[in-house]
Amino acid sequence: MSQAETEQAAGEQAQRAPALKVDESKLIAMYANFCRVTGTPEELIIDFGLNAHPFGPTEEPVSVGQRIVTNYYTAKRLLHALHLTVQRHEAAFGVLETDVQKRVVPQARQATRT
């Protein structure tokens, strides 16, 4: 099945599914630049936190503020949803380079070495 067919099937399924009501009254939004994934044979554990020094080793521990414990079925659905969302973003704005060294401007890279 092609990507377009997969997206079309997902869109059709979403149209058939009844609207799901979501209560966001207790929602707390947090920023995370750190993620750790561990698990057991039955559950996936995803920790989110803030790394105050993301560009090098430090003695300061990463502050983990949120933990999601889920099953692998939900994790696979999340993986698919994230994959489609990132694909759409990259189609609109360009490829997201995850290697920091490839994103550094050459002049800035030389300045950090001296």
N, CA, C and O of each residue as an XYZ file, in Angstrom:
456
protein
N       0.848     -1.176      0.000
C       0.000      0.000      0.000
C       0.890      1.235      0.000
O       1.817      1.340      0.803
N       0.607      2.162     -0.899
C       1.417      3.371     -0.996
C       1.093      4.319      0.148
O       0.108      4.139      0.864
N       1.938      5.329      0.308
C       1.741      6.322      1.366
C       0.424      7.053      1.167
O      -0.310      7.279      2.129
N       0.116      7.426     -0.073
C      -1.128      8.148     -0.360
C      -2.336      7.285     -0.018
O      -3.316      7.777      0.542
N      -2.267      5.978     -0.358
C      -3.368      5.066     -0.040
C      -3.525      4.904      1.471
O      -4.644      4.841      1.979
N      -2.391      4.836      2.193
C      -2.429      4.717      3.651
C      -3.068      5.942      4.277
O      -3.911      5.819      5.166
N      -2.672      7.130      3.817
C      -3.243      8.371      4.350
C      -4.724      8.471      4.015
O      -5.517      8.920      4.843
N      -5.110      8.052      2.796
C      -6.509      8.101      2.404
C      -7.329      7.146      3.261
O      -8.422      7.498      3.704
N      -6.813      5.934      3.502
C      -7.518      4.967      4.333
C      -7.669      5.484      5.755
O      -8.719      5.306      6.372
N      -6.627      6.121      6.278
C      -6.698      6.685      7.628
C      -7.730      7.805      7.685
O      -8.470      7.917      8.662
N      -7.783      8.636      6.645
C      -8.759      9.717      6.587
C     -10.172      9.194      6.514
O     -11.068      9.728      7.168
N     -10.388      8.137      5.713
C     -11.717      7.541      5.613
C     -12.136      6.909      6.928
O     -13.296      7.012      7.327
N     -11.202      6.257      7.601
C     -11.505      5.641      8.896
C     -11.857      6.716      9.913
O     -12.774      6.531     10.714
N     -11.144      7.831      9.894
C     -11.429      8.927     10.817
C     -12.813      9.508     10.557
O     -13.493      9.918     11.498
N     -13.242      9.551      9.291
C     -14.559     10.068      8.964
C     -15.659      9.135      9.443
O     -16.732      9.603      9.821
N     -15.425      7.843      9.436
C     -16.428      6.865      9.881
C     -16.504      6.780     11.395
O     -17.568      6.490     11.942
N     -15.405      7.025     12.077
C     -15.362      6.886     13.526
C     -16.191      7.989     14.177
O     -16.181      9.132     13.720
N     -16.910      7.643     15.248
C     -17.667      8.688     15.942
C     -16.709      9.687     16.593
O     -15.590      9.339     16.973
N     -17.169     10.930     16.713
C     -16.334     11.970     17.313
C     -16.037     11.612     18.763
O     -16.937     11.245     19.519
N     -14.789     11.719     19.138
C     -14.362     11.420     20.496
C     -14.268     12.719     21.266
O     -13.572     13.642     20.844
N     -14.960     12.802     22.389
C     -14.890     14.000     23.217
C     -13.663     13.912     24.105
O     -13.371     12.862     24.678
N     -12.946     15.020     24.216
C     -11.721     15.069     25.015
C     -11.865     16.159     26.061
O     -12.190     17.302     25.738
N     -11.620     15.803     27.323
C     -11.669     16.773     28.421
C     -10.254     17.256     28.686
O      -9.426     16.489     29.179
N      -9.963     18.498     28.374
C      -8.634     19.074     28.570
C      -8.579     19.983     29.785
O      -7.644     20.773     29.915
N      -9.551     19.893     30.675
C      -9.607     20.805     31.813
C      -8.462     20.605     32.803
O      -8.127     21.532     33.541
N      -7.855     19.424     32.837
C      -6.750     19.163     33.772
C      -5.410     19.045     33.048
O      -4.429     18.567     33.616
N      -5.380     19.477     31.817
C      -4.173     19.389     31.004
C      -3.089     20.321     31.519
O      -3.355     21.480     31.838
N      -1.873     19.814     31.599
C      -0.706     20.618     31.949
C       0.299     20.440     30.814
O       0.769     19.330     30.564
N       0.623     21.523     30.136
C       1.586     21.466     29.035
C       2.987     21.692     29.582
O       3.212     22.596     30.386
N       3.925     20.862     29.139
C       5.318     20.982     29.558
C       6.208     20.858     28.335
O       5.890     20.132     27.393
N       7.316     21.565     28.356
C       8.314     21.460     27.298
C       9.286     20.340     27.653
O       9.658     20.178     28.815
N       9.695     19.572     26.650
C      10.691     18.527     26.863
C      11.691     18.550     25.724
O      11.314     18.662     24.557
N      12.978     18.443     26.068
C      14.017     18.284     25.057
C      14.796     16.992     25.309
O      15.879     16.781     24.761
N      14.217     16.140     26.149
C      14.820     14.853     26.503
C      13.721     13.808     26.522
O      12.618     14.061     27.008
N      14.022     12.644     25.996
C      13.072     11.540     26.019
C      13.844     10.244     26.230
O      14.867     10.001     25.590
N      13.336      9.421     27.137
C      13.947      8.104     27.390
C      12.847      7.057     27.246
O      11.767      7.200     27.818
N      13.124      6.014     26.487
C      12.137      4.964     26.260
C      12.675      3.658     26.828
O      13.765      3.210     26.471
N      11.900      3.061     27.710
C      12.219      1.750     28.264
C      10.939      0.935     28.237
O       9.900      1.430     27.800
N      10.999     -0.287     28.691
C       9.772     -1.060     28.686
C       9.928     -2.448     29.255
O      11.018     -2.898     29.606
N       8.806     -3.095     29.329
C       8.701     -4.489     29.746
C       8.069     -5.239     28.580
O       7.717     -4.619     27.576
N       7.920     -6.536     28.685
C       7.249     -7.252     27.592
C       5.795     -6.806     27.371
O       5.252     -7.000     26.283
N       5.168     -6.216     28.381
C       3.768     -5.804     28.271
C       3.563     -4.307     28.092
O       2.558     -3.892     27.515
N       4.495     -3.486     28.574
C       4.286     -2.047     28.608
C       5.493     -1.285     28.080
O       6.633     -1.742     28.154
N       5.201     -0.115     27.548
C       6.235      0.800     27.096
C       6.226      1.989     28.038
O       5.162      2.529     28.341
N       7.397      2.407     28.508
C       7.528      3.523     29.442
C       8.316      4.619     28.747
O       9.450      4.413     28.314
N       7.689      5.800     28.647
C       8.314      6.932     27.972
C       8.425      8.070     28.975
O       7.415      8.574     29.467
N       9.661      8.476     29.277
C       9.913      9.598     30.181
C      10.270     10.829     29.362
O      11.037     10.751     28.402
N       9.699     11.975     29.757
C      10.007     13.253     29.123
C      10.591     14.179     30.163
O      10.139     14.198     31.308
N      11.595     14.950     29.774
C      12.207     15.849     30.733
C      12.921     16.999     30.076
O      12.866     17.196     28.862
N      13.594     17.752     30.921
C      14.330     18.929     30.475
C      15.803     18.735     30.782
O      16.194     18.600     31.941
N      16.613     18.721     29.738
C      18.062     18.648     29.865
C      18.588     20.073     29.779
O      18.599     20.668     28.701
N      19.021     20.620     30.903
C      19.480     22.011     30.953
C      20.772     22.223     30.166
O      21.087     23.354     29.796
N      21.517     21.161     29.908
C      22.785     21.244     29.161
C      22.777     20.222     28.023
O      23.484     19.218     28.097
N      21.989     20.461     26.972
C      21.837     19.445     25.928
C      23.034     19.273     25.003
O      23.054     18.338     24.203
N      24.046     20.162     25.089
C      25.151     20.088     24.138
C      26.427     19.489     24.697
O      27.467     19.532     24.039
N      26.369     18.937     25.886
C      27.569     18.328     26.416
C      27.313     17.664     27.746
O      26.285     17.898     28.382
N      28.260     16.827     28.170
C      28.087     16.140     29.447
C      28.126     17.126     30.613
O      28.817     18.144     30.570
N      27.371     16.797     31.642
C      27.313     17.635     32.826
C      27.018     16.766     34.035
O      26.515     15.651     33.902
N      27.333     17.278     35.202
C      27.040     16.555     36.433
C      25.578     16.729     36.844
O      25.060     15.958     37.652
N      24.916     17.745     36.286
C      23.527     18.020     36.640
C      22.601     16.963     36.011
O      22.664     16.731     34.804
N      21.758     16.336     36.808
C      20.866     15.315     36.236
C      19.767     15.942     35.388
O      19.388     17.095     35.594
N      19.260     15.168     34.433
C      18.128     15.594     33.617
C      16.880     15.514     34.490
O      16.643     14.509     35.160
N      16.094     16.572     34.474
C      14.878     16.626     35.268
C      13.728     16.008     34.484
O      13.229     16.606     33.530
N      13.304     14.802     34.888
C      12.193     14.124     34.227
C      10.902     14.590     34.874
O      10.720     14.451     36.083
N       9.997     15.149     34.063
C       8.768     15.720     34.599
C       7.507     14.946     34.262
O       6.494     15.091     34.946
N       7.550     14.128     33.223
C       6.368     13.387     32.806
C       6.750     11.970     32.411
O       7.809     11.735     31.829
N       5.872     11.033     32.735
C       6.072      9.637     32.346
C       4.767      9.126     31.766
O       3.700      9.305     32.353
N       4.861      8.495     30.621
C       3.702      7.852     30.012
C       3.975      6.352     30.013
O       5.010      5.903     29.523
N       3.054      5.592     30.559
C       3.128      4.136     30.533
C       1.963      3.669     29.664
O       0.805      3.978     29.946
N       2.277      2.930     28.618
C       1.234      2.512     27.687
C       1.522      1.105     27.188
O       2.592      0.551     27.440
N       0.569      0.540     26.489
C       0.793     -0.779     25.901
C       1.377     -0.608     24.499
O       1.391      0.498     23.957
N       1.847     -1.686     23.927
C       2.514     -1.605     22.625
C       1.547     -1.321     21.483
O       1.967     -0.780     20.460
N       0.284     -1.660     21.618
C      -0.703     -1.338     20.584
C      -0.898      0.173     20.478
O      -0.900      0.738     19.384
N      -1.062      0.816     21.635
C      -1.212      2.268     21.649
C       0.080      2.928     21.181
O       0.040      3.928     20.464
N       1.226      2.376     21.580
C       2.516      2.933     21.152
C       2.654      2.859     19.632
O       3.180      3.784     19.012
N       2.191      1.777     19.037
C       2.286      1.644     17.584
C       1.361      2.645     16.894
O       1.726      3.210     15.863
N       0.184      2.870     17.441
C      -0.705      3.888     16.878
C      -0.085      5.280     17.019
O      -0.182      6.101     16.106
N       0.552      5.543     18.165
C       1.240      6.823     18.375
C       2.380      6.981     17.377
O       2.538      8.047     16.782
N       3.164      5.943     17.191
C       4.262      5.968     16.224
C       3.754      6.322     14.839
O       4.354      7.147     14.150
N       2.659      5.712     14.425
C       2.082      5.974     13.106
C       1.606      7.427     13.008
O       1.859      8.096     12.006
N       0.925      7.910     14.032
C       0.421      9.289     14.027
C       1.574     10.285     13.986
O       1.509     11.269     13.249
N       2.625     10.046     14.763
C       3.784     10.931     14.754
C       4.483     10.899     13.399
O       4.901     11.937     12.886
N       4.606      9.713     12.825
C       5.253      9.568     11.518
C       4.511     10.382     10.463
O       5.135     11.122      9.703
N       3.186     10.254     10.410
C       2.405     11.016      9.431
C       2.522     12.516      9.670
O       2.624     13.293      8.720
N       2.508     12.923     10.933
C       2.591     14.345     11.263
C       3.939     14.928     10.851
O       3.991     16.024     10.292
N       5.022     14.214     11.118
C       6.356     14.696     10.732
C       6.495     14.711      9.206
O       7.104     15.626      8.651
N       5.935     13.707      8.526
C       5.976     13.700      7.057
C       5.282     14.929      6.486
O       5.799     15.565      5.567
N       4.120     15.263      7.022
C       3.386     16.447      6.540
C       4.181     17.719      6.816
O       4.237     18.610      5.969
N       4.793     17.807      7.988
C       5.598     18.984      8.329
C       6.771     19.117      7.369
O       7.036     20.204      6.856
N       7.473     18.016      7.125
C       8.628     18.066      6.218
C       8.202     18.375      4.789
O       8.947     19.030      4.060
N       7.034     17.926      4.374
C       6.545     18.245      3.035
C       6.292     19.740      2.894
O       6.489     20.315      1.824
N       5.856     20.360      3.974
C       5.555     21.795      3.939
C       6.787     22.664      4.179
O       6.920     23.726      3.571
N       7.697     22.221      5.068
C       8.783     23.096      5.518
C      10.185     22.570      5.240
O      11.158     23.278      5.500
N      10.321     21.369      4.728
C      11.638     20.798      4.457
C      12.025     19.757      5.488
O      11.421     19.648      6.555
N      13.045     19.000      5.140
C      13.498     17.887      5.981
C      14.060     18.405      7.301
O      14.805     19.385      7.330
N      13.698     17.740      8.382
C      14.223     18.065      9.710
C      15.515     17.277      9.914
O      15.492     16.047      9.956
N      16.622     17.969     10.040
C      17.916     17.320     10.272
C      18.088     17.117     11.768
O      18.125     18.089     12.522
N      18.194     15.869     12.210
C      18.329     15.587     13.639
C      19.778     15.587     14.114
O      20.031     15.626     15.318
N      20.732     15.543     13.187
C      22.147     15.601     13.553
C      22.541     17.074     13.724
O      22.617     17.818     12.746
N      22.788     17.483     14.957
C      23.094     18.873     15.259
C      24.311     19.358     14.476
O      24.318     20.495     14.003
N      25.323     18.535     14.329
C      26.544     18.945     13.632
C      26.277     19.298     12.176
O      26.982     20.136     11.613
N      25.287     18.686     11.557
C      24.952     18.993     10.170
C      24.151     20.284     10.055
O      24.074     20.870      8.975
N      23.550     20.738     11.165
C      22.752     21.968     11.148
C      23.575     23.205     11.484
O      23.132     24.322     11.219
N      24.753     23.034     12.058
C      25.568     24.168     12.492
C      26.114     24.908     11.273
O      26.614     24.289     10.335
N      26.015     26.233     11.296
C      26.558     27.078     10.238
C      28.086     26.973     10.299
O      28.646     27.039     11.393
N      28.785     26.811      9.154
C      30.238     26.601      9.183
C      31.018     27.631     10.008
O      31.938     27.253     10.733
N      30.674     28.927      9.917
C      31.400     29.939     10.691
C      31.181     29.726     12.189
O      32.110     29.884     12.981
N      29.977     29.376     12.571
C      29.675     29.144     13.989
C      30.393     27.913     14.503
O      30.833     27.879     15.652
N      30.516     26.891     13.648
C      31.197     25.664     14.033
C      32.674     25.947     14.342
O      33.218     25.422     15.314
N      33.317     26.775     13.515
C      34.720     27.126     13.739
C      34.862     27.970     15.001
O      35.834     27.804     15.738
N      33.934     28.855     15.262
C      33.997     29.720     16.455
C      33.895     28.914     17.732
O      34.512     29.267     18.737
N      33.119     27.827     17.711
C      32.968     27.011     18.923
C      34.190     26.157     19.178
O      34.405     25.728     20.311
N      34.999     25.895     18.162
C      36.202     25.073     18.338
C      37.364     25.861     18.922
O      38.271     25.273     19.510
N      37.353     27.174     18.772
C      38.481     27.980     19.252
C      38.289     28.428     20.668
O      39.149     29.115     21.221
